[in-house]
Amino acid sequence: MLKLRKTSLFKKQYKKMISSGRYKEENFVEILKKLVNQEPLDEKHNDHSLVGQKRPVRELHINPDWLLIYLIDDKQLILTVVQTGTHSDLFGHKQQF
């Protein structure tokens, strides 16, 4: 089981996503539980690493247009949720992780 860390940016973005009323918290919680418990995700979530990053950052789809960017430190057993949002929120302008 991984220890969970949330960046302050993630917390702000997550609150915005949930308060919009378009996205369900249950969908996020289901994914988060699987990540923390290191369980495999369904293919529909399109979990993959982001190319060209300095750190081993990964991205997955909670819903078709709700993304989660995260990284896992296997040595310290820490899951860090870095950012969340829509495609345009996260990739509409250049982001650095």
N, C-alpha and C positions, 0 to 999 in steps of 0.2 A: 504494500500500500504506500502511495506517495503522499508526502506532506504538501498541502496546497498553499500557494502564495498568489496574491492578487496585486497587480500594480495599481497605483492610484489612477492612472489613465484608464485601465480596464474598469475599475469601479464606476467611474464617471460615465463611460460609454455604456456599460451594462444597465445602469439606472435609466439612461436615455432610451435604450432599446425596449426595456420592459414598460416604461411609462408611456411609450408611444401607443401601446395597446395592440400593435400589429404582431407582436412576438410573444410567445408563451414561455414563462419561466420554467415550466415543467420540461420543455424540450431541452433547455440548457442543462438543467439538473440531471437529466438522464445521461447526457453526454459526459458531464463532469464526473459523475459516479464511475462511469466506465474508464475514463482516463485515470482517475485516482487509483482505481483498483487494477489498472493495467490490463483491462479486458479489451478484446478486439472490437472495433467499430464496424458497423454495417458499411458496405461499399458506397451506399448513397451519400455518406458524409464526406466522401472524397478527401480523406486525410492524406496530406502530402507535405513534404518539406519545401520550404521556399528557397529558391535558387538565388545565389548571390549575396547571402547574408553572412555577417561575420560570426554569428552564433547559429547553432543548429535549430532554427526556428521552424515550426510546423504550422499548417493552416488546415482547418476543416470547415465543413458546412454544417451548421446546426439545422438550418432550413436552406432552401435554394439561394436566398439572398440575405442570410444571416451567418456571418463568418466568425470563427474564433481563431486567434493567433496565439500560440503557446509554445513553451519549450519545456523539456524534461531534462533534469540533471540526474543521470543514472547513478552517479557516484554518491550524491547526497540524498537521493530519493526525493527530489522536490519537483513538483509540477508548478510552473509559473504561467498563469494566464496573463498574457501581455496586452492584447487588445481584442475588442469585439465590435462588430458593426456590419453595415452593408458593404457590398463591393465598392460603391462610390465613396463611402465614408473612409474606408481603409486604403483604397488604391486610386482614388480620384486625384491625389497629388502624391508626390514622392514621400514615402515613409522610411524611417530608419529604425531598426529594432536593436 
